[in-house]
Amino acid sequence: MQYRKLGKTGLEVSEIGFGAWGIGGGMWGASNDAQSMAALERAIELGLNFIDTAFDYGNGHSESIVGRVVTESGKKYGSELLVATKIPPKNRIWPARADSSLSEVFPKAYIFEYVEKSLENLGLPHIDLMQFHVWQDSWAAQDEWKEAIAEITKQGLVKHWGISINDFQPDNAILAIETGLISVVQVIFNLFEQSPRAKLFPACEKHNIGVIARVPLDEGGLTGQIRPDTVFAPDDWRSEYFKDDRKLELSMRLKQIEQTMKQFELQIPTLAELALRYCLSDTRVSTVIPGMRSASRAEQNCAFSDGRLLTAADVKALEPHAWNKNWYE
């Protein structure tokens, strides 16, 4: 496993982090806690040290699983495991509406309340990185959130703060970055969604901000395992994400990517490997957080952090595969 700096936090994080949304159940259907814990334990054994969860992943269930494994694995391996979680918007609206106010989404007392709830779920003495689970940069100049994080940090409950940027709005945190109070941003970045490279990543580089790349596999679309005839379980939200003719359109685009792959100097056998190596090949990215709900998947993902990156020419060749879509809507 290779490691990178998480911006100005100074923390060394594994290039492959653990995306813990799926292990919370909920929108992903019934979760198998034993299997989830085995996946996380195997990833830690392979050198993964960064885990990203959220209160809203199963109403605290994901946090509870993460906390249990981190406590036991920390004792077993004697390693420092870093946990990031998120405060859900009070109005439970994702993404934050452009006309929403800070007072209805993240009032001061509410920020305190959910730090305490996450600490209780995790069973840890502090949170390494707390993120706002939505954001509008019109809030950046307001004092309420600044006062809250200053007081909470002073109490030692949270070490660093970040923003999980609204889906497909990568520039909607640049003003917050410029306040100097945010150390990390989390953003959708993958082969299809390349837009963070235009403005967000340069701003992060300028201000020494850590970058967490989420949805690197496009909810499974970039694994190559979702085909036109794929059927999802009724309680798996991806049946809506890949509805109608979307799986067929995806399949056509993946074939085009596979054609491009044949030109690469680095031989990459699978789309999933290409997708993760693409994210890691931008050195402004600190860590990439694919979901892993089995030990075998953890092994596959962690293996791609081996120091081998795509060349600048390879990355350039993949630019035409950017796809302006928002299937969350």
VOGUFI-952997 format. One record per residue (C-alpha): residue in three letters; x, y, z. Coordinates in nm, 4 decimals, m for minus. Layout:
BEGIN
rest/c1/c2/c3
ala/X/Y/Z;
...
// end
This chain:
BEGIN
rest/c1/c2/c3
met/0.0000/0.0000/0.0000;
gln/0.1195/0.3482/m0.0898;
tyr/0.0418/0.6577/0.1207;
arg/m0.0107/1.0265/0.0497;
lys/m0.0450/1.3451/0.2529;
leu/m0.4018/1.4498/0.3304;
gly/m0.3430/1.8154/0.2547;
lys/m0.2510/2.0436/0.5413;
thr/m0.3717/1.7930/0.8014;
gly/m0.0256/1.6384/0.7725;
leu/m0.1857/1.2939/0.8014;
glu/m0.0516/1.0088/0.5882;
val/m0.3451/0.8253/0.4325;
ser/m0.3557/0.5090/0.2262;
glu/m0.4134/0.5717/m0.1448;
ile/m0.7055/0.3296/m0.1296;
gly/m0.9493/0.4211/0.1449;
phe/m1.2602/0.2365/0.2582;
gly/m1.5926/0.3796/0.1426;
ala/m1.8362/0.2642/0.4109;
trp/m2.1714/0.3686/0.2609;
gly/m2.2678/0.0199/0.1450;
ile/m2.1980/m0.1515/0.4778;
gly/m2.4607/0.0660/0.6448;
gly/m2.7415/m0.1131/0.4618;
gly/m3.0400/0.1101/0.3938;
met/m3.0430/0.2053/0.0258;
trp/m2.8077/m0.0831/m0.0537;
gly/m3.0448/m0.3424/0.0883;
ala/m2.9905/m0.5644/0.3893;
ser/m2.6279/m0.5626/0.4991;
asn/m2.4297/m0.8595/0.6262;
asp/m2.2401/m0.7202/0.9223;
ala/m2.0027/m1.0148/0.9528;
gln/m1.9102/m0.9880/0.5859;
ser/m1.8739/m0.6106/0.6118;
met/m1.6440/m0.6392/0.9113;
ala/m1.4379/m0.9049/0.7353;
ala/m1.3972/m0.6746/0.4350;
leu/m1.2802/m0.3850/0.6499;
glu/m1.0513/m0.6044/0.8584;
arg/m0.8897/m0.7483/0.5443;
ala/m0.8371/m0.4009/0.3982;
ile/m0.6694/m0.2865/0.7214;
glu/m0.4514/m0.5968/0.7194;
leu/m0.3373/m0.4959/0.3693;
gly/m0.2341/m0.1503/0.4874;
leu/m0.5479/0.0581/0.4426;
asn/m0.5674/0.3188/0.7176;
phe/m0.8400/0.5613/0.6027;
ile/m1.2107/0.4900/0.6443;
asp/m1.4915/0.7191/0.5303;
thr/m1.8371/0.6787/0.6793;
ala/m2.1329/0.9033/0.7700;
phe/m2.4113/0.9200/1.0250;
asp/m2.6668/0.8841/0.7483;
tyr/m2.5221/0.5549/0.6245;
gly/m2.7819/0.3375/0.7889;
asn/m2.8699/0.5935/1.0576;
gly/m2.5448/0.5341/1.2410;
his/m2.5100/0.1642/1.1564;
ser/m2.2069/0.2096/0.9332;
glu/m2.0396/0.4249/1.1989;
ser/m2.0997/0.1544/1.4588;
ile/m1.9419/m0.1164/1.2414;
val/m1.6449/0.1059/1.1612;
gly/m1.5930/0.1911/1.5267;
arg/m1.5944/m0.1737/1.6339;
val/m1.3445/m0.2788/1.3688;
val/m1.1165/0.0207/1.4228;
thr/m1.1034/m0.0443/1.7967;
glu/m1.0181/m0.4117/1.7562;
ser/m0.7847/m0.3737/1.4568;
gly/m0.5980/m0.0858/1.6202;
lys/m0.5184/m0.3136/1.9122;
lys/m0.4257/m0.6027/1.6820;
tyr/m0.1987/m0.4191/1.4407;
gly/m0.0893/m0.1299/1.6593;
ser/m0.1505/0.1067/1.3704;
glu/m0.3154/0.4458/1.3614;
leu/m0.6434/0.4145/1.1758;
leu/m0.8036/0.7358/1.0567;
val/m1.1800/0.7774/1.0546;
ala/m1.3784/1.0359/0.8628;
thr/m1.7511/1.0794/0.9032;
lys/m2.0166/1.3362/0.8113;
ile/m2.2890/1.5520/0.9624;
pro/m2.6148/1.5063/0.7690;
pro/m2.8111/1.8167/0.6658;
lys/m3.0781/1.8954/0.9231;
asn/m3.3454/1.9167/0.6531;
arg/m3.2241/1.5848/0.5049;
ile/m3.2072/1.7266/0.1539;
trp/m2.9250/1.6054/m0.0748;
pro/m2.7788/1.8002/m0.2462;
ala/m2.8248/2.1296/m0.0624;
arg/m3.0571/2.3616/m0.2526;
ala/m2.9034/2.6811/m0.3836;
asp/m3.1613/2.8866/m0.1916;
ser/m3.1216/2.6980/0.1388;
ser/m2.9933/2.8808/0.4434;
leu/m2.7207/2.7694/0.6797;
ser/m2.9652/2.7935/0.9696;
glu/m3.1950/2.5312/0.8180;
val/m2.9142/2.2915/0.7208;
phe/m2.6301/2.3296/0.9763;
pro/m2.7311/2.5469/1.2743;
lys/m2.4666/2.5677/1.5450;
ala/m2.6376/2.3546/1.8093;
tyr/m2.7121/2.0891/1.5483;
ile/m2.3435/2.0623/1.4519;
phe/m2.2579/1.9961/1.8176;
glu/m2.5401/1.7423/1.8455;
tyr/m2.4230/1.5317/1.5530;
val/m2.0592/1.5371/1.6504;
glu/m2.1702/1.3821/1.9795;
lys/m2.3943/1.1277/1.8024;
ser/m2.1162/1.0174/1.5707;
leu/m1.8712/0.9865/1.8588;
glu/m2.1226/0.7690/2.0432;
asn/m2.1760/0.5454/1.7377;
leu/m1.8043/0.5139/1.6693;
gly/m1.7059/0.4631/2.0311;
leu/m1.3885/0.6616/1.9698;
pro/m1.2392/0.9483/2.1734;
his/m1.2268/1.1825/1.8752;
ile/m1.3036/1.2061/1.5027;
asp/m1.0054/1.2537/1.2723;
leu/m1.2075/1.4250/0.9995;
met/m1.5631/1.5569/1.0264;
gln/m1.7273/1.6649/0.7027;
phe/m2.0404/1.8598/0.6211;
his/m2.2428/1.6151/0.4127;
val/m2.3733/1.8874/0.1782;
trp/m2.2631/2.2423/0.1114;
gln/m2.3484/2.5762/m0.0464;
asp/m2.0608/2.8180/m0.0813;
ser/m2.2935/3.1087/m0.0077;
trp/m2.2572/2.9981/0.3559;
ala/m1.8788/3.0379/0.3559;
ala/m1.8781/3.3946/0.4910;
gln/m2.1251/3.3231/0.7739;
asp/m1.9999/3.2926/1.1302;
glu/m2.2207/3.0212/1.2798;
trp/m2.0428/2.7208/1.1284;
lys/m1.7031/2.8785/1.1909;
glu/m1.7788/2.9305/1.5596;
ala/m1.9056/2.5738/1.5944;
ile/m1.6006/2.4087/1.4436;
ala/m1.3611/2.6324/1.6382;
glu/m1.5237/2.5361/1.9692;
ile/m1.5503/2.1661/1.8856;
thr/m1.1892/2.1521/1.7688;
lys/m1.0738/2.3288/2.0857;
gln/m1.2501/2.0610/2.2899;
gly/m1.0517/1.7943/2.1044;
leu/m1.3601/1.6166/1.9715;
val/m1.2700/1.6697/1.6054;
lys/m0.9173/1.7051/1.4681;
his/m0.9883/1.8315/1.1151;
trp/m1.2835/1.9545/0.9083;
gly/m1.3926/1.8995/0.5525;
ile/m1.6758/1.9270/0.3041;
ser/m1.8412/1.6506/0.1083;
ile/m1.9251/1.8573/m0.1991;
asn/m2.2671/1.8321/m0.3628;
asp/m2.2877/1.5834/m0.6498;
phe/m2.1493/1.7273/m0.9747;
gln/m2.0859/2.0714/m0.8220;
pro/m1.7065/2.0546/m0.7741;
asp/m1.6599/2.4312/m0.7615;
asn/m1.9169/2.4729/m0.4834;
ala/m1.6589/2.4708/m0.2030;
ile/m1.3829/2.6974/m0.3289;
leu/m1.4918/2.9919/m0.1112;
ala/m1.4968/2.7654/0.1941;
ile/m1.1464/2.6457/0.1067;
glu/m1.0300/3.0056/0.0973;
thr/m1.1441/3.0641/0.4586;
gly/m0.8546/2.8469/0.5758;
leu/m1.0868/2.6488/0.8053;
ile/m1.1392/2.3530/0.5733;
ser/m0.8578/2.1014/0.5317;
val/m1.0195/1.8401/0.3069;
val/m1.2805/1.8137/0.0337;
gln/m1.4586/1.5037/m0.0869;
val/m1.5804/1.5097/m0.4454;
ile/m1.7098/1.2819/m0.7194;
phe/m1.4139/1.2142/m0.9473;
asn/m1.3900/0.9320/m1.1969;
leu/m1.3393/0.8518/m1.5650;
phe/m1.6795/0.9942/m1.6500;
glu/m1.6796/1.2871/m1.4060;
gln/m1.3519/1.4649/m1.4787;
ser/m1.4631/1.8229/m1.4113;
pro/m1.2910/1.8634/m1.0690;
arg/m0.9618/1.8844/m1.2596;
ala/m1.0610/2.2233/m1.4083;
lys/m1.0983/2.4508/m1.1026;
leu/m1.1325/2.2534/m0.7803;
phe/m0.8059/2.0616/m0.7944;
pro/m0.5972/2.3719/m0.8747;
ala/m0.7621/2.5499/m0.5785;
cys/m0.6851/2.2521/m0.3552;
glu/m0.3254/2.2497/m0.4699;
lys/m0.2922/2.6227/m0.4026;
his/m0.4333/2.5996/m0.0493;
asn/m0.2870/2.2565/0.0378;
ile/m0.6276/2.0891/0.0673;
gly/m0.6613/1.7118/0.0855;
val/m0.8821/1.5512/m0.1778;
ile/m1.0979/1.2417/m0.1236;
ala/m1.2190/1.0998/m0.4554;
arg/m1.5584/0.9388/m0.4096;
val/m1.7662/0.7276/m0.6516;
pro/m1.4500/0.6233/m0.8411;
leu/m1.6379/0.3298/m0.9940;
asp/m1.9580/0.5235/m1.0787;
glu/m2.1716/0.3145/m0.8405;
gly/m2.0416/0.0000/m1.0108;
gly/m2.0815/0.1267/m1.3664;
leu/m1.7046/0.1403/m1.4198;
thr/m1.6411/m0.2135/m1.2957;
gly/m1.7554/m0.3631/m1.6254;
gln/m1.9843/m0.5976/m1.4343;
ile/m2.3100/m0.4107/m1.4976;
arg/m2.4472/m0.5217/m1.8321;
pro/m2.7684/m0.4420/m2.0231;
asp/m2.9346/m0.7527/m1.8730;
thr/m2.8205/m0.6899/m1.5125;
val/m3.1067/m0.6994/m1.2616;
phe/m3.0704/m0.5421/m0.9182;
ala/m3.2491/m0.6502/m0.6022;
pro/m3.5686/m0.4504/m0.5394;
asp/m3.4188/m0.2859/m0.2284;
asp/m3.0950/m0.1869/m0.4080;
trp/m3.1226/0.1811/m0.5041;
arg/m2.9117/0.1204/m0.8141;
ser/m3.2171/m0.0249/m0.9849;
glu/m3.3213/0.3402/m1.0169;
tyr/m2.9729/0.4727/m1.0912;
phe/m2.9351/0.2308/m1.3858;
lys/m3.2967/0.2426/m1.4980;
asp/m3.4463/0.2333/m1.8503;
asp/m3.1811/0.2329/m2.1260;
arg/m2.8993/0.3544/m1.9018;
lys/m2.7294/0.0139/m1.8752;
leu/m2.7232/m0.0145/m2.2538;
glu/m2.5756/0.3338/m2.2928;
leu/m2.3196/0.2527/m2.0254;
ser/m2.2214/m0.0661/m2.2071;
met/m2.1579/0.1236/m2.5302;
arg/m1.9357/0.3770/m2.3558;
leu/m1.7381/0.1075/m2.1774;
lys/m1.6586/m0.0560/m2.5101;
gln/m1.5138/0.2749/m2.6289;
ile/m1.2996/0.2989/m2.3143;
glu/m1.1745/m0.0561/m2.3695;
gln/m1.0625/0.0424/m2.7167;
thr/m0.8612/0.3303/m2.5702;
met/m0.7064/0.0990/m2.3097;
lys/m0.5370/m0.1036/m2.5833;
gln/m0.3099/0.1936/m2.6551;
phe/m0.1674/0.2152/m2.3016;
glu/0.1918/0.1311/m2.2180;
leu/0.0753/m0.0003/m1.8803;
gln/m0.1204/m0.3199/m1.9375;
ile/m0.4459/m0.2942/m1.7420;
pro/m0.6703/m0.6016/m1.7611;
thr/m0.9960/m0.4706/m1.6127;
leu/m1.2089/m0.1583/m1.6216;
ala/m1.2197/m0.1472/m1.2414;
glu/m0.8414/m0.1328/m1.2257;
leu/m0.8329/0.1392/m1.4908;
ala/m1.0940/0.3423/m1.3020;
leu/m0.9008/0.3380/m0.9746;
arg/m0.5622/0.3961/m1.1376;
tyr/m0.7120/0.6903/m1.3291;
cys/m0.8085/0.8600/m1.0014;
leu/m0.4740/0.7866/m0.8386;
ser/m0.2836/0.9177/m1.1417;
asp/m0.3827/1.2704/m1.0422;
thr/m0.1387/1.3336/m0.7603;
arg/m0.3628/1.6043/m0.6161;
val/m0.5908/1.3215/m0.5042;
ser/m0.5021/1.2065/m0.1528;
thr/m0.7136/0.8919/m0.1372;
val/m0.9787/0.7090/m0.3382;
ile/m1.2682/0.5481/m0.1494;
pro/m1.4401/0.2653/m0.3376;
gly/m1.7034/0.0666/m0.1538;
met/m1.6002/m0.2825/m0.0440;
arg/m1.8519/m0.5262/0.0964;
ser/m1.6413/m0.8417/0.0791;
ala/m1.2865/m0.9391/0.1709;
ser/m1.2162/m1.0417/m0.1888;
arg/m1.3182/m0.6984/m0.3150;
ala/m1.0954/m0.5368/m0.0544;
glu/m0.8030/m0.7444/m0.1783;
gln/m0.8659/m0.6477/m0.5399;
asn/m0.8949/m0.2754/m0.4681;
cys/m0.5989/m0.2528/m0.2329;
ala/m0.3759/m0.4274/m0.4865;
phe/m0.4003/m0.1277/m0.7204;
ser/m0.2020/0.0925/m0.4804;
asp/0.1376/m0.0222/m0.5999;
gly/0.2959/0.2995/m0.7265;
arg/0.2142/0.2352/m1.0934;
leu/0.0340/0.5350/m1.2445;
leu/m0.1037/0.6135/m1.5869;
thr/0.1179/0.8331/m1.7993;
ala/0.0166/1.1885/m1.8836;
ala/m0.0510/1.0664/m2.2377;
asp/m0.2812/0.7925/m2.1089;
val/m0.4771/1.0422/m1.8967;
lys/m0.5038/1.2718/m2.1982;
ala/m0.6340/0.9847/m2.4097;
leu/m0.9124/0.9273/m2.1568;
glu/m1.0369/1.2880/m2.1636;
pro/m1.2875/1.2244/m2.4469;
his/m1.4617/0.9665/m2.2281;
ala/m1.5875/1.2337/m1.9867;
trp/m1.9648/1.1984/m1.9665;
asn/m2.1855/1.4858/m1.8521;
lys/m2.4632/1.2989/m1.6742;
asn/m2.6362/1.3096/m1.3377;
trp/m2.8241/0.9880/m1.2791;
tyr/m2.8915/1.0779/m0.9160;
glu/m3.1652/1.3158/m1.0281;
// end
